[in-house]
Amino acid sequence: MSESLFDTKYEDARLRHSKLIKEILRHDEKYHRQDAPEISDGEYDALRRELESIEKDFPDLASKNSPSQKVGAKPAKGFNKIKHAVPMLSLGNVFSEEELNEFLERVRKFLGLDDTELLEIIAEPKIDGLSCSLRYENSILVQAATRGDGAEGEDILANVKTISDIPQKLPDDVPSVLEVRGEVYMRRDDFAALNQQQTAKGKAEFANPRNAAAGSLRQLDATITASRPLYFFGYALGEVSDSFSPTQWGIREKLSAWGFTAANPAALCQNAKDIMTYYNSINEARPDLNFEIDGVVYKVNRLDYQERLGFVSRAPRWATAHKFPAEKAITILHDIDIQVGRTGVLTPVARLEPITVGGVVVSNATLHNADEIARKDVRIGDHVTIQRAGDVIPQVLGYIESKRKADSKPYVFPNNCPVCGSTAIREEGEVATRCTGGLICAAQAVERLKHFVSRLAFDIDGLGAKIVEQFWKEGLIKTPADIFTLQERDKKSLTPIRAKEGWGEQSARNLFASIEARRVIAFNRFIYALGIRQIGEATAKKLAATYGDLPTLRRSVYAAQDRHSEAYNDLINIEDIGPSVADDLIGFFTETHNLDLLDELEGALTIEPYTLPSKGDSPVAGKTVVFTGSLEQVTRSEAKAKAESLGAKVAGSVSKKTDYVIAGADAGSKLNKAKDLGVEVLTEQEWLDLIRP
């Protein structure tokens, strides 16, 4: 592949990746915190599927900012927060028999198992409910929490105690600390009855049983929860003081013996054929089940295998979900709107005649770019086929030729930004069309402000997307620095705030307090908040770890303008930062208006220098290691995962900043370079001895 063609594909992928991140994070907020999803599980899964496919083809895009590395959303206000002793992670997905086989092959490869060695897999229904963790101490239920963002959830103990099939006291033979995890759900017949009651009372109906269960469980008034028919399936463990089974199937049996209901039917499968037989049978039986499922969960049965496999980003390597097939429908494309993003990209959005697909109302879909519209030749007024799962969700598959009107005309992509009127251009080699207005474009300015206050950036309570838009229109906030002068500019009267509908003096004071609380910010979050192209959460953290503080970063990137300088070489040697990302960084840190903004923010904030996270007594915490050659005692994947879990940074190339090179059999150029640079070289056994507790 030529360099220019690769660059074109990379840029197209990067733009789509950025769009997907924004869309998925918004849906995470809707689903996990507001219990008001706008799309179906299938649609959401396909968004993640497309994201993961891009990251597989372009690994440097897989930053920690990506939803592929995260779980859920932050806990909602109104509940006390509980930090999970063991993170509550989500699952990866497969959508076909081929992908199932790939999952099994990855597990075998990671563990170093050949095809003759037994790999048992448990298959269970994937319940469409609300994840919940129950903590028992000395057999007594003492804590219950939602998943939240995976690290911290909501305290729902009072509500959980109203669920009849959750034991509040367990037998005396259970471990002294036992966390049981599972799903709170509502049965189909109870859901239908509840909606009848809602209608009789003149209240809105729930969209589906999952929403009803989530809305019922997350009530501040536990008596409302008590009035709703909720149930619990237990299927996993969190923190446990004593192990009591060597297998996942044994855990399932023990939980049942202790009084927890297990989701059935389940199966212990010996091979891929057994797994697919189970999958097909439960898919056929799905309409007859009295609870909603959206797929099947597969788990490696042996717990020692699970421990070795560990986790990657937001999910365990030893489990995955197999989702059911997509659903399709035909509707009318009424219009194509153009949305303008933070970096000026013009994205066409199909406005559809609302239609219910599998119980979910679909009314719009992204069309990606001008090429996508031309390729599918979809036109305003067409009858189009949409799909709930696929590369784009909701995805417009194409038009119905027999339904096309005689006067139909191809859609003409605009040459000007619909927001500011500036020329919209498509540079050579790019797929995206961009507004050239920059910060004079209201859409870009507002989107950058939204990013600045977003959850992974400054995370300012009370300053959400709608408020940012409102304040921008009123002239109260035009740049990020304006946020931190808002109170001073309105110190005496608060009238600009109070004048807004729904804003009183107390609301304004609460907002000002939230802003003040964010005047101290971690360096990596500050970098991410700047919204530099291609700089996600993980890359921001790598920059923070490399340079330590903002003045050093500014000096170093400014010096990196010289492509032959040591500063430039240091920059592109950072993991995930190549020439393209470096260009965006240099461009940002050399623009006059950006430098002025940084000066203003430095004067208003305390930006804390970055410190590497502690890994206790780990001898390799903070060290940079490189693996080369063939390892014999563990697989390369397992070795890297273990190193990262101990706080080490695993790099792909050797430099003078490398601390250890672990050389296996047939080590080549990396070993030679390590010797030339005087980097310490360890054998595989020396490495294992070093990290052994």
C-alpha positions in Angstrom: 0.0 0.0 0.0 1.4 3.4 -0.9 2.1 5.9 1.8 -0.5 8.4 0.5 -3.2 5.7 0.3 -2.4 4.6 3.8 -2.5 8.2 5.1 -5.9 8.6 3.4 -7.3 5.4 5.0 -5.8 6.4 8.4 -7.3 9.9 8.3 -10.7 8.5 7.3 -10.5 6.0 10.2 -9.4 8.6 12.7 -12.2 10.9 11.8 -14.8 8.1 12.1 -13.2 6.9 15.3 -13.5 10.4 16.9 -17.1 10.6 15.9 -17.9 7.1 17.3 -16.2 8.0 20.7 -18.5 11.0 21.1 -21.6 9.1 20.1 -20.9 6.1 22.3 -20.1 8.3 25.4 -23.4 10.1 24.9 -25.3 6.8 24.8 -23.4 5.6 27.8 -24.7 8.6 29.7 -28.2 8.0 28.5 -28.2 4.3 29.3 -26.3 4.0 32.6 -27.1 7.3 34.3 -30.5 8.4 32.9 -32.1 5.0 32.2 -33.3 6.6 28.9 -31.5 4.9 26.0 -32.1 6.4 22.6 -31.0 3.4 20.7 -31.3 -0.4 21.1 -28.7 -2.7 22.6 -28.0 -4.0 19.1 -27.5 -0.6 17.7 -25.2 0.3 20.6 -23.2 -2.9 20.3 -22.7 -2.3 16.6 -21.3 1.2 17.3 -18.8 -0.4 19.6 -18.2 -3.1 17.0 -17.3 -0.6 14.4 -15.0 1.3 16.9 -13.2 -1.9 17.8 -12.8 -2.8 14.1 -11.1 0.5 13.5 -8.9 0.1 16.5 -7.9 -3.3 15.3 -6.8 -1.9 11.9 -5.2 1.2 13.5 -4.0 0.2 17.0 -2.6 3.7 17.8 -6.2 5.0 17.8 -7.1 2.7 20.8 -6.4 5.3 23.5 -7.9 5.2 27.0 -10.3 7.9 25.8 -11.9 5.2 23.7 -15.1 3.7 25.0 -13.5 0.3 24.2 -11.4 0.9 27.3 -14.2 1.9 29.6 -17.3 0.7 31.3 -20.7 2.4 31.9 -20.9 6.0 33.1 -20.3 7.9 36.3 -22.8 7.3 39.1 -25.8 9.7 39.1 -26.4 12.4 41.7 -28.7 11.6 44.5 -27.2 8.3 45.6 -24.2 7.8 47.9 -21.2 6.4 46.0 -19.6 3.0 46.5 -16.2 2.1 45.2 -16.0 -1.4 43.9 -13.4 -3.6 45.6 -13.1 -5.4 42.3 -14.0 -3.4 39.1 -17.3 -4.3 37.5 -16.3 -4.7 33.9 -18.4 -5.1 30.7 -18.0 -7.8 28.0 -16.6 -7.8 24.5 -18.9 -9.1 21.8 -19.0 -11.6 18.9 -21.7 -11.6 16.3 -21.0 -14.8 14.3 -19.7 -18.3 14.5 -16.5 -17.1 12.8 -15.9 -14.5 15.5 -16.7 -17.1 18.2 -14.0 -19.3 16.8 -11.6 -16.3 16.7 -12.4 -15.7 20.4 -11.7 -19.3 21.3 -8.5 -19.2 19.3 -7.3 -16.1 21.1 -7.9 -17.7 24.4 -6.0 -20.8 23.4 -3.1 -18.8 22.0 -2.9 -16.6 25.1 -2.8 -19.7 27.3 -0.5 -21.6 25.0 -3.1 -24.5 24.6 -3.0 -26.7 21.5 -6.2 -28.0 19.8 -6.0 -31.3 21.8 -6.3 -29.7 25.2 -9.7 -29.3 26.7 -11.1 -25.8 27.0 -14.5 -25.9 28.7 -16.8 -22.9 28.2 -20.0 -22.1 30.1 -22.8 -20.7 28.1 -25.6 -18.7 29.8 -28.4 -16.4 28.7 -27.4 -12.7 28.6 -30.0 -11.0 30.7 -31.2 -7.5 29.6 -31.4 -5.9 33.0 -29.4 -3.7 35.4 -26.1 -4.9 36.7 -25.9 -5.1 40.5 -23.3 -6.2 43.1 -24.3 -7.6 46.5 -21.8 -7.6 49.3 -22.3 -10.0 52.2 -20.1 -9.9 55.4 -20.5 -12.7 57.8 -23.5 -14.0 55.8 -25.4 -10.7 56.1 -26.2 -8.4 53.2 -24.5 -5.1 54.0 -24.0 -3.4 50.6 -25.6 -3.2 47.2 -24.3 -1.2 44.3 -25.0 -0.5 40.6 -22.1 -0.9 38.1 -21.8 2.9 37.6 -18.6 3.5 35.6 -17.1 0.1 36.6 -15.0 1.6 39.4 -17.7 3.3 41.4 -21.4 2.7 41.6 -24.5 3.9 43.4 -25.5 2.7 46.9 -28.9 1.0 46.3 -29.0 -1.2 49.4 -32.3 0.0 50.7 -33.9 -0.6 47.3 -32.3 -4.1 46.9 -33.7 -5.2 50.2 -37.2 -4.9 48.8 -36.5 -7.5 46.0 -38.0 -10.8 47.3 -35.6 -13.3 45.7 -32.4 -11.6 47.0 -31.3 -13.4 50.2 -30.6 -10.9 53.0 -28.9 -13.7 55.1 -26.9 -16.5 53.7 -25.9 -19.9 55.2 -23.1 -19.9 57.7 -20.7 -21.8 55.4 -20.3 -18.9 53.0 -17.0 -17.0 53.0 -16.8 -14.1 55.5 -16.7 -11.7 52.6 -18.7 -12.6 49.5 -19.7 -10.3 46.6 -22.3 -11.7 44.3 -22.9 -10.0 41.0 -25.7 -10.4 38.6 -28.6 -8.7 37.0 -31.8 -7.1 38.3 -34.6 -7.6 35.8 -38.4 -7.5 35.3 -40.3 -10.3 33.9 -42.2 -9.8 30.6 -45.7 -10.4 32.1 -45.0 -8.1 35.0 -43.7 -5.5 32.6 -46.9 -5.6 30.6 -49.0 -5.3 33.8 -46.9 -2.3 34.9 -47.4 -0.5 31.7 -51.2 -1.1 32.0 -51.0 0.5 35.4 -49.0 3.5 34.0 -51.6 4.0 31.3 -54.5 3.8 33.7 -52.8 6.5 35.9 -52.1 8.7 32.8 -48.4 8.2 33.1 -45.9 7.5 30.4 -45.2 3.8 29.6 -41.8 2.3 29.9 -40.1 1.5 26.7 -38.9 -2.0 27.6 -38.4 -4.3 30.6 -34.8 -3.2 31.1 -35.8 0.5 31.4 -38.6 -0.4 33.7 -36.2 -2.5 36.0 -33.5 0.2 36.0 -36.0 3.0 36.7 -37.6 1.0 39.5 -34.3 0.1 41.1 -32.8 3.5 41.0 -35.5 5.3 43.0 -34.6 7.6 45.9 -37.8 6.4 47.5 -37.4 2.7 48.3 -41.1 2.3 48.7 -41.5 2.8 44.9 -39.0 0.1 44.3 -40.9 -2.2 46.7 -44.1 -1.7 44.7 -42.4 -2.9 41.5 -42.0 -6.6 40.6 -38.2 -7.0 40.4 -36.0 -10.1 40.4 -32.3 -11.0 40.5 -30.2 -13.5 38.6 -26.8 -14.2 40.3 -24.0 -15.3 38.0 -20.6 -14.0 39.1 -18.4 -12.9 42.0 -16.6 -9.8 43.0 -14.4 -9.7 46.1 -14.3 -13.1 48.0 -12.3 -13.8 51.2 -12.0 -17.5 50.5 -12.2 -19.5 47.2 -14.8 -22.2 47.2 -14.7 -23.6 43.7 -12.0 -24.2 41.0 -14.6 -23.6 38.2 -17.2 -21.1 37.0 -19.7 -23.9 36.9 -19.0 -24.7 40.5 -19.6 -21.1 41.4 -23.0 -21.3 39.6 -24.0 -24.4 41.5 -22.8 -23.0 44.9 -24.7 -19.7 44.4 -27.9 -21.7 43.6 -27.4 -23.8 46.8 -27.1 -20.5 48.8 -30.4 -19.3 47.6 -29.7 -17.3 44.4 -31.6 -17.8 41.2 -29.6 -18.8 38.2 -30.5 -17.9 34.6 -31.5 -21.0 32.7 -31.0 -22.8 30.4 -27.2 -22.9 30.7 -24.7 -25.4 29.3 -21.2 -26.6 29.9 -19.7 -26.8 26.4 -16.7 -28.8 25.3 -16.1 -27.3 21.9 -17.3 -24.7 19.4 -20.0 -27.1 18.0 -21.5 -27.5 21.5 -21.5 -23.7 21.9 -23.3 -23.0 18.6 -25.9 -25.7 19.3 -26.7 -24.0 22.6 -26.7 -20.5 20.9 -29.1 -21.6 18.2 -31.4 -23.4 20.6 -31.7 -20.5 23.0 -32.3 -18.1 20.1 -35.2 -20.2 19.0 -36.5 -20.4 22.6 -36.2 -16.7 23.2 -39.8 -15.8 22.6 -40.9 -18.4 25.2 -38.7 -17.0 28.0 -40.4 -14.8 30.6 -37.4 -12.5 30.7 -35.6 -10.4 28.1 -32.3 -11.6 26.7 -30.2 -10.0 24.0 -27.6 -12.8 23.5 -25.5 -15.4 25.2 -22.5 -15.1 27.5 -19.5 -17.4 27.2 -17.0 -17.8 30.0 -13.9 -20.0 30.4 -14.8 -22.5 33.0 -11.5 -23.0 34.8 -10.8 -20.1 37.3 -7.0 -20.6 37.1 -7.3 -20.0 33.3 -9.4 -16.9 34.0 -6.8 -15.5 36.4 -4.0 -16.0 33.8 -6.1 -14.5 31.0 -6.9 -11.4 33.1 -8.4 -8.3 31.5 -7.9 -6.0 28.7 -9.3 -2.4 28.9 -13.0 -2.7 29.8 -13.5 -6.4 29.5 -12.1 -9.8 30.6 -10.2 -11.9 28.1 -11.9 -15.0 29.4 -15.5 -14.1 28.5 -17.5 -12.6 25.7 -21.1 -12.0 24.7 -22.6 -13.5 21.5 -25.3 -11.1 20.3 -28.4 -12.1 18.3 -28.8 -11.1 14.6 -29.6 -7.6 13.5 -33.2 -6.5 12.6 -34.2 -4.5 9.5 -37.1 -2.3 8.5 -38.1 0.1 5.7 -38.9 3.8 6.3 -38.8 7.1 4.5 -35.8 9.4 4.4 -37.3 12.9 4.9 -34.2 15.0 5.0 -30.4 15.1 5.3 -29.0 17.5 7.8 -25.4 18.6 8.2 -23.9 18.6 11.7 -20.6 20.4 12.4 -18.2 18.9 14.9 -15.4 20.2 17.2 -12.8 19.9 14.5 -15.0 21.3 11.7 -16.0 18.0 10.1 -19.3 18.2 8.3 -21.3 15.0 9.0 -24.5 14.3 7.2 -27.4 12.9 9.3 -30.4 11.1 7.7 -33.7 12.2 9.2 -36.1 9.3 9.0 -39.8 8.7 9.4 -39.8 7.3 13.0 -40.2 3.5 12.9 -40.1 0.8 15.6 -37.5 -1.8 15.0 -37.5 -4.6 17.6 -39.2 -2.3 20.2 -36.9 0.7 19.6 -37.9 3.8 17.7 -35.4 4.9 15.1 -35.6 8.4 13.7 -32.1 9.3 12.5 -28.9 7.7 11.3 -25.4 9.0 10.4 -24.5 8.9 6.7 -20.8 9.5 7.4 -19.7 11.7 4.6 -20.3 12.8 1.0 -18.8 9.6 -0.4 -21.1 7.4 1.6 -24.2 9.2 0.3 -22.9 9.0 -3.3 -22.0 5.3 -2.9 -25.5 4.4 -1.7 -27.2 7.0 -3.8 -29.8 7.7 -1.1 -31.9 10.7 -1.8 -34.4 12.8 0.1 -37.9 11.2 -0.2 -36.5 7.7 -0.7 -37.9 4.6 1.0 -34.8 3.2 2.6 -33.8 0.0 4.4 -32.4 0.5 7.8 -30.7 -2.0 10.1 -30.3 -2.1 13.9 -26.8 -3.5 13.8 -23.9 -3.3 11.4 -21.1 -0.9 10.6 -23.2 2.2 11.3 -26.1 2.3 13.8 -28.8 2.9 12.8 -27.4 2.0 9.4 -29.0 3.0 6.1 -28.4 0.0 3.9 -29.8 1.5 0.7 -33.0 2.7 -1.1 -36.0 0.8 -2.6 -35.7 1.4 -6.3 -39.4 0.6 -7.0 -40.5 3.3 -4.5 -38.2 6.1 -5.9 -40.1 9.1 -7.2 -39.6 10.1 -10.8 -38.5 13.6 -9.9 -35.9 12.4 -7.4 -32.6 14.2 -7.5 -29.2 13.2 -6.1 -28.2 14.9 -2.9 -25.7 17.7 -3.4 -23.2 18.0 -0.5 -22.8 21.6 0.6 -19.8 23.7 -0.2 -20.3 26.0 2.8 -20.7 25.4 6.5 -24.4 25.5 7.4 -23.5 27.2 10.7 -21.1 30.0 9.9 -21.2 30.1 6.1 -17.5 29.6 5.7 -16.2 27.6 2.8 -16.2 23.9 3.4 -13.3 22.1 1.8 -12.2 18.5 1.3 -8.4 18.4 1.2 -6.6 16.0 -1.1 -6.5 12.5 0.4 -9.2 13.2 3.0 -12.7 11.8 3.1 -14.1 14.4 5.5 -15.3 17.8 4.4 -14.3 20.5 6.9 -15.5 24.0 7.7 -12.6 26.5 7.3 -14.2 28.9 9.8 -12.2 27.7 12.8 -13.1 29.4 16.1 -15.3 31.9 14.3 -17.6 29.0 13.6 -20.1 28.8 16.4 -20.5 25.0 16.0 -16.8 24.4 16.4 -16.5 26.8 19.3 -19.4 25.4 21.2 -18.3 21.8 20.6 -14.8 22.6 21.9 -16.3 24.1 25.0 -18.5 21.0 25.5 -15.4 18.9 25.2 -13.5 21.1 27.7 -16.1 20.5 30.4 -16.8 16.9 29.5 -16.6 13.9 31.9 -13.0 12.9 31.0 -11.8 16.5 31.0 -12.8 19.2 33.6 -16.1 17.4 34.4 -17.8 20.5 35.8 -21.1 19.6 37.4 -24.0 21.9 36.2 -22.2 22.9 33.0 -23.5 20.3 30.6 -24.0 20.6 26.8 -27.2 22.6 26.9 -25.9 25.1 29.4 -22.7 25.5 27.4 -24.8 26.3 24.3 -27.0 28.7 26.3 -24.1 30.6 27.9 -22.3 30.8 24.6 -25.3 32.3 22.8 -25.7 34.8 25.6 -22.0 35.8 25.4 -21.2 34.7 28.9 -18.6 32.0 27.8 -16.8 32.2 24.5 -13.5 30.5 25.4 -12.5 27.9 28.1 -10.8 30.6 30.1 -14.1 32.5 30.3 -15.5 29.7 32.5 -13.1 30.6 35.3 -13.9 34.4 35.1 -17.6 33.9 35.0 -18.2 34.4 38.8 -15.8 37.4 38.9 -17.6 39.1 36.0 -21.0 38.6 37.7 -19.8 38.9 41.3 -22.3 41.4 42.6 -25.7 40.7 41.1 -25.7 37.2 39.5 -28.3 38.7 37.1 -27.0 37.2 33.9 -27.4 33.8 35.5 -30.7 34.4 37.2 -32.1 35.8 34.0 -31.9 32.4 32.4 -35.0 30.3 32.7 -34.7 27.8 35.5 -31.7 29.6 37.1 -32.0 31.0 40.6 -29.3 32.5 42.9 -28.7 29.1 44.5 -28.3 27.4 41.2 -25.8 30.0 40.2 -23.9 29.6 43.4 -23.8 25.8 42.9 -22.4 26.3 39.5 -19.8 28.7 40.7 -18.8 26.2 43.4 -18.4 23.4 40.8 -16.2 25.7 38.7 -14.1 26.6 41.8 -13.7 22.9 42.6 -12.1 22.4 39.2 -9.5 25.1 39.4 -7.1 22.3 40.5 -6.7 19.8 37.6 -4.5 16.9 36.9 -2.0 17.6 34.1 -3.2 14.6 31.9 -6.9 15.7 32.2 -5.9 19.3 31.2 -4.1 18.1 28.1 -7.1 16.0 27.1 -9.5 18.9 27.8 -7.7 21.1 25.2 -9.3 19.0 22.4 -6.2 18.7 20.3 -6.9 16.5 17.2 -5.9 12.9 17.8 -5.1 13.4 21.5 -7.4 11.1 23.4 -7.3 10.3 27.1 -4.6 7.7 26.9 -2.3 9.8 24.6 -2.8 12.7 27.0 -1.7 10.5 29.9 1.4 9.4 27.9 2.3 13.0 27.2 1.8 13.9 30.8 3.9 11.0 32.0 6.7 12.0 29.5 6.9 15.7 30.2 5.6 16.0 33.7 4.1 19.5 33.6 2.7 22.1 31.2 5.8 24.4 30.9 8.0 21.5 30.0 5.4 20.2 27.4 5.1 23.6 25.9 8.9 24.1 25.6 9.4 20.6 24.2 6.7 20.6 21.6 7.7 24.1 20.5 11.3 22.9 20.0 10.0 19.9 18.1 9.1 22.1 15.2 12.7 21.2 14.0 12.1 17.7 12.7 15.8 17.0 13.1 15.9 17.9 16.8 16.2 15.7 19.8 12.9 17.2 21.0 11.1 15.9 17.9 12.7 12.4 18.2 11.6 12.3 21.9 8.1 13.2 20.9 7.6 10.6 18.2 9.2 7.9 20.3 6.3 8.2 22.8 4.0 5.2 22.4 1.1 5.9 20.0 2.6 9.2 18.8 3.8 9.1 15.2 4.4 11.9 12.7 0.7 12.6 12.2 -0.1 13.1 15.8 3.1 15.0 16.3 2.1 17.4 13.6 -1.3 18.1 15.3 0.5 18.7 18.6 3.1 21.0 17.1 0.3 22.8 15.2 -1.6 23.4 18.4 1.3 24.5 20.5 2.6 27.0 17.9 -0.7 28.8 17.1 -0.8 32.2 18.6 -4.4 32.1 19.8 -3.8 28.7 21.5 -0.7 30.1 23.3 -2.8 33.0 24.5 -5.4 30.6 25.8 -2.8 28.5 27.6 -1.4 31.6 29.2 -4.9 32.6 30.5 -5.6 29.1 31.8 -2.2 28.8 33.5 -3.0 32.0 35.3 -6.5 30.8 36.4 -5.7 27.2 37.3 -3.4 25.0 39.4 -2.3 22.3 37.0 -0.9 19.5 39.0 2.3 17.8 37.7 1.8 14.2 36.6 3.1 11.4 38.9 3.1 7.8 37.8 0.6 5.7 39.7 2.0 3.6 42.5 2.0 -0.2 42.2 3.0 -1.0 45.8 6.2 -2.9 46.0 6.3 -3.8 42.3 10.0 -3.7 41.2 9.0 -2.7 37.7 6.5 0.1 38.4 7.3 3.1 36.2 9.8 1.1 34.2 9.8 0.8 30.4 10.3 -2.7 29.1 10.6 -4.3 25.7 10.0 -8.0 24.9 11.8 -9.5 22.0 12.3 -13.1 20.7 10.2 -16.1 21.5 9.1 -16.7 25.1 8.9 -20.3 26.4 7.2 -20.2 29.8 4.4 -17.8 29.0 3.0 -16.3 25.8 4.0 -12.9 24.7 0.5 -11.6 25.3 0.5 -12.9 28.8 3.9 -11.5 29.6 2.9 -8.0 28.4 -0.4 -8.1 30.3 1.5 -9.1 33.5 4.0 -6.3 33.1 1.4 -3.7 32.6 -0.6 -5.0 35.6 2.6 -4.3 37.7 2.9 -0.7 36.6 5.4 -1.2 33.8 5.2 0.5 30.4 5.5 -2.0 27.5 7.1 -0.4 24.5 7.5 -1.8 21.0 11.0 -0.4 20.3 14.3 0.1 22.2 15.6 3.5 23.0 18.0 5.0 25.6 15.0 5.5 27.9 14.2 1.7 27.9 14.9 0.1 31.4 14.8 -3.6 30.5 14.8 -5.7 27.4 13.5 -9.2 28.0 15.1 -11.4 25.4 13.7 -14.8 24.5 14.9 -17.3 22.0 15.9 -16.0 18.5 16.0 -12.3 19.7 17.2 -10.1 16.9 17.7 -6.4 16.2 16.1 -5.2 19.4 18.6 -7.2 21.4 21.5 -5.8 19.4 20.2 -2.2 19.9 19.8 -2.8 23.6 23.5 -3.9 23.8 24.6 -0.9 21.8 22.7 1.5 24.1 23.8 -0.2 27.3 20.2 -1.2 28.2 19.9 -4.0 30.8 19.0 -7.3 29.1 17.1 -10.0 31.0 16.4 -13.6 30.1 12.8 -14.8 30.4 13.7 -16.6 33.7 15.4 -13.5 35.1 12.3 -11.4 34.2 10.0 -13.9 35.9 12.3 -14.0 39.0 12.3 -10.2 39.1 8.5 -9.8 39.1 7.8 -12.9 41.3 6.3 -11.8 44.7 
